[in-house]
Amino acid sequence: MSLTPKDYDRMTKEASPGTKSWRNIPLAFLIGGLICTLGQGLTQWYLSMGMAKDEAAAWTSVTLVGLSALLTGLRVYDNIAKFGGAGTLVPITGFANAVVSPAIEFKSEGLVLGLGAKMFIIAGPVIVYGITAAAVYGLILFVMGGY
């Protein structure tokens, strides 16, 4: 059976489920907003305990990463992601989930070849390109005399 590109496109569209943007966008906004609100609440709580602003921000980050990792390990974060979609990709919690998920999935392959080798399978490219971009931008800033 030979398919033309038009036939293939038609078959793909028929087999693919439609996107429910009217539902997904508000839920992503709601869940992402709730995560950010939790972060702001944590910051305010740490500030009320007498911490300096930088220290409170650092502890907020640590707490959000820890909560995200814990909820991923308990398989709760996946359910939140199914409900809230892209809203769970708020950078710090999404990054923690991206590190912990493969670690859990591949732990049966051992500590070195499973957990150690696969932990950064998703987050690794983000780290590499983030560091590379930072270095390039820093170099450009230095060359332009902004440093």
SEDREN-54229 format. One record per residue (C-alpha): z negated, y negated, x; residue in three letters. Coordinates in Angstrom, 1 decimal, decimal comma. Example, Ala and Ser with C-alpha at 12.3 -4.5 7.8 and 13.67 -1.06 7.14 Angstrom:
<recs>
<z = -7,8	y = 4,5	x = 12,3	aa = ALA> .
<z = -7,1	y = 1,1	x = 13,7	aa = SER> .
</recs>
This chain:
<recs>
<z = 0,0	y = 0,0	x = 0,0	aa = MET> .
<z = 1,1	y = -3,3	x = 1,5	aa = SER> .
<z = -0,7	y = -6,5	x = 0,4	aa = LEU> .
<z = 0,6	y = -10,0	x = 0,6	aa = THR> .
<z = -1,8	y = -12,7	x = 1,6	aa = PRO> .
<z = -1,6	y = -14,0	x = -2,0	aa = LYS> .
<z = -2,6	y = -10,6	x = -3,4	aa = ASP> .
<z = -5,4	y = -10,3	x = -0,9	aa = TYR> .
<z = -6,8	y = -13,8	x = -1,9	aa = ASP> .
<z = -6,6	y = -12,9	x = -5,6	aa = ARG> .
<z = -8,4	y = -9,6	x = -5,1	aa = MET> .
<z = -11,1	y = -11,3	x = -2,9	aa = THR> .
<z = -11,7	y = -14,0	x = -5,6	aa = LYS> .
<z = -12,0	y = -11,3	x = -8,3	aa = GLU> .
<z = -14,5	y = -9,2	x = -6,3	aa = ALA> .
<z = -16,6	y = -12,1	x = -5,1	aa = SER> .
<z = -19,4	y = -13,3	x = -7,3	aa = PRO> .
<z = -19,3	y = -17,0	x = -8,2	aa = GLY> .
<z = -21,7	y = -19,5	x = -6,7	aa = THR> .
<z = -24,3	y = -20,8	x = -9,1	aa = LYS> .
<z = -24,6	y = -24,3	x = -7,5	aa = SER> .
<z = -26,2	y = -25,7	x = -10,6	aa = TRP> .
<z = -29,2	y = -23,3	x = -9,9	aa = ARG> .
<z = -29,1	y = -22,9	x = -6,2	aa = ASN> .
<z = -29,1	y = -26,6	x = -5,1	aa = ILE> .
<z = -32,2	y = -27,7	x = -7,2	aa = PRO> .
<z = -34,1	y = -24,6	x = -6,1	aa = LEU> .
<z = -33,3	y = -25,2	x = -2,5	aa = ALA> .
<z = -34,4	y = -28,8	x = -2,9	aa = PHE> .
<z = -37,6	y = -27,7	x = -4,6	aa = LEU> .
<z = -38,6	y = -25,0	x = -2,1	aa = ILE> .
<z = -37,7	y = -27,1	x = 0,9	aa = GLY> .
<z = -39,6	y = -30,0	x = -0,6	aa = GLY> .
<z = -42,6	y = -27,8	x = -1,1	aa = LEU> .
<z = -42,5	y = -26,6	x = 2,5	aa = ILE> .
<z = -42,3	y = -30,2	x = 3,7	aa = CYS> .
<z = -45,1	y = -31,2	x = 1,3	aa = THR> .
<z = -47,3	y = -28,4	x = 2,7	aa = LEU> .
<z = -46,5	y = -29,7	x = 6,2	aa = GLY> .
<z = -47,4	y = -33,3	x = 5,3	aa = GLN> .
<z = -50,6	y = -32,0	x = 3,6	aa = GLY> .
<z = -51,6	y = -30,1	x = 6,7	aa = LEU> .
<z = -51,0	y = -33,2	x = 8,9	aa = THR> .
<z = -53,1	y = -35,3	x = 6,6	aa = GLN> .
<z = -55,9	y = -32,6	x = 6,6	aa = TRP> .
<z = -55,8	y = -32,4	x = 10,4	aa = TYR> .
<z = -55,9	y = -36,2	x = 10,6	aa = LEU> .
<z = -58,9	y = -36,3	x = 8,3	aa = SER> .
<z = -60,7	y = -34,0	x = 10,7	aa = MET> .
<z = -60,5	y = -36,7	x = 13,3	aa = GLY> .
<z = -57,5	y = -35,5	x = 15,3	aa = MET> .
<z = -55,0	y = -37,9	x = 17,0	aa = ALA> .
<z = -51,6	y = -38,2	x = 15,4	aa = LYS> .
<z = -49,8	y = -36,2	x = 18,1	aa = ASP> .
<z = -52,5	y = -33,5	x = 18,0	aa = GLU> .
<z = -52,4	y = -33,2	x = 14,2	aa = ALA> .
<z = -48,6	y = -32,9	x = 14,3	aa = ALA> .
<z = -48,8	y = -30,2	x = 16,9	aa = ALA> .
<z = -51,3	y = -28,2	x = 14,9	aa = TRP> .
<z = -49,2	y = -28,7	x = 11,8	aa = THR> .
<z = -46,3	y = -27,1	x = 13,6	aa = SER> .
<z = -48,4	y = -24,2	x = 14,9	aa = VAL> .
<z = -49,8	y = -23,6	x = 11,4	aa = THR> .
<z = -46,4	y = -23,6	x = 9,7	aa = LEU> .
<z = -44,9	y = -21,2	x = 12,3	aa = VAL> .
<z = -47,9	y = -19,0	x = 12,0	aa = GLY> .
<z = -47,7	y = -19,0	x = 8,2	aa = LEU> .
<z = -44,0	y = -18,3	x = 8,2	aa = SER> .
<z = -44,4	y = -15,5	x = 10,7	aa = ALA> .
<z = -47,3	y = -14,0	x = 8,6	aa = LEU> .
<z = -45,3	y = -14,3	x = 5,4	aa = LEU> .
<z = -42,3	y = -12,7	x = 7,0	aa = THR> .
<z = -44,4	y = -9,8	x = 8,3	aa = GLY> .
<z = -45,8	y = -9,3	x = 4,8	aa = LEU> .
<z = -42,2	y = -9,4	x = 3,4	aa = ARG> .
<z = -43,2	y = -12,4	x = 1,2	aa = VAL> .
<z = -40,9	y = -14,9	x = 3,0	aa = TYR> .
<z = -37,9	y = -12,9	x = 2,1	aa = ASP> .
<z = -38,8	y = -13,2	x = -1,6	aa = ASN> .
<z = -39,3	y = -16,9	x = -1,3	aa = ILE> .
<z = -35,8	y = -17,1	x = 0,5	aa = ALA> .
<z = -34,2	y = -15,1	x = -2,3	aa = LYS> .
<z = -35,6	y = -17,6	x = -4,8	aa = PHE> .
<z = -35,2	y = -20,8	x = -2,9	aa = GLY> .
<z = -32,1	y = -20,0	x = -0,8	aa = GLY> .
<z = -31,3	y = -22,7	x = 1,8	aa = ALA> .
<z = -34,6	y = -24,5	x = 1,1	aa = GLY> .
<z = -36,4	y = -22,0	x = 3,3	aa = THR> .
<z = -34,3	y = -23,0	x = 6,3	aa = LEU> .
<z = -36,5	y = -26,0	x = 6,9	aa = VAL> .
<z = -36,2	y = -26,0	x = 10,7	aa = PRO> .
<z = -39,6	y = -24,8	x = 11,9	aa = ILE> .
<z = -40,3	y = -22,2	x = 9,2	aa = THR> .
<z = -36,8	y = -20,9	x = 9,2	aa = GLY> .
<z = -36,8	y = -20,6	x = 12,9	aa = PHE> .
<z = -40,1	y = -18,6	x = 12,8	aa = ALA> .
<z = -38,6	y = -16,3	x = 10,2	aa = ASN> .
<z = -35,4	y = -15,9	x = 12,3	aa = ALA> .
<z = -37,5	y = -14,7	x = 15,3	aa = VAL> .
<z = -39,9	y = -12,4	x = 13,4	aa = VAL> .
<z = -37,4	y = -10,7	x = 11,0	aa = SER> .
<z = -35,3	y = -9,0	x = 13,8	aa = PRO> .
<z = -38,6	y = -8,1	x = 15,6	aa = ALA> .
<z = -39,8	y = -6,3	x = 12,5	aa = ILE> .
<z = -36,4	y = -4,7	x = 11,9	aa = GLU> .
<z = -36,0	y = -3,3	x = 15,4	aa = PHE> .
<z = -39,6	y = -2,4	x = 16,3	aa = LYS> .
<z = -38,9	y = 1,3	x = 15,7	aa = SER> .
<z = -36,5	y = 1,2	x = 18,7	aa = GLU> .
<z = -39,4	y = 0,4	x = 21,0	aa = GLY> .
<z = -41,1	y = -2,6	x = 22,6	aa = LEU> .
<z = -38,5	y = -3,3	x = 25,2	aa = VAL> .
<z = -35,2	y = -2,3	x = 23,7	aa = LEU> .
<z = -36,2	y = -3,0	x = 20,1	aa = GLY> .
<z = -38,7	y = -5,7	x = 19,8	aa = LEU> .
<z = -38,1	y = -7,5	x = 23,1	aa = GLY> .
<z = -34,3	y = -7,3	x = 23,2	aa = ALA> .
<z = -33,6	y = -8,0	x = 19,5	aa = LYS> .
<z = -36,3	y = -10,6	x = 18,7	aa = MET> .
<z = -34,0	y = -13,5	x = 19,6	aa = PHE> .
<z = -30,7	y = -12,0	x = 18,2	aa = ILE> .
<z = -30,6	y = -14,7	x = 15,5	aa = ILE> .
<z = -32,6	y = -17,5	x = 17,1	aa = ALA> .
<z = -31,3	y = -17,1	x = 20,6	aa = GLY> .
<z = -28,0	y = -18,9	x = 20,0	aa = PRO> .
<z = -29,9	y = -21,8	x = 18,4	aa = VAL> .
<z = -32,1	y = -22,1	x = 21,5	aa = ILE> .
<z = -29,2	y = -21,9	x = 23,9	aa = VAL> .
<z = -27,0	y = -24,4	x = 22,1	aa = TYR> .
<z = -30,0	y = -26,7	x = 21,5	aa = GLY> .
<z = -31,0	y = -26,8	x = 25,1	aa = ILE> .
<z = -27,4	y = -27,2	x = 26,2	aa = THR> .
<z = -26,8	y = -30,0	x = 23,8	aa = ALA> .
<z = -30,0	y = -31,7	x = 24,9	aa = ALA> .
<z = -28,9	y = -31,5	x = 28,6	aa = ALA> .
<z = -25,5	y = -32,8	x = 27,8	aa = VAL> .
<z = -26,8	y = -35,7	x = 25,7	aa = TYR> .
<z = -29,4	y = -36,5	x = 28,4	aa = GLY> .
<z = -26,7	y = -36,5	x = 31,1	aa = LEU> .
<z = -24,6	y = -38,8	x = 29,0	aa = ILE> .
<z = -27,5	y = -41,2	x = 28,4	aa = LEU> .
<z = -28,4	y = -41,1	x = 32,2	aa = PHE> .
<z = -24,8	y = -41,9	x = 33,2	aa = VAL> .
<z = -24,5	y = -44,7	x = 30,6	aa = MET> .
<z = -27,7	y = -46,2	x = 32,1	aa = GLY> .
<z = -30,0	y = -45,7	x = 29,2	aa = GLY> .
<z = -32,6	y = -43,9	x = 31,2	aa = TYR> .
</recs>
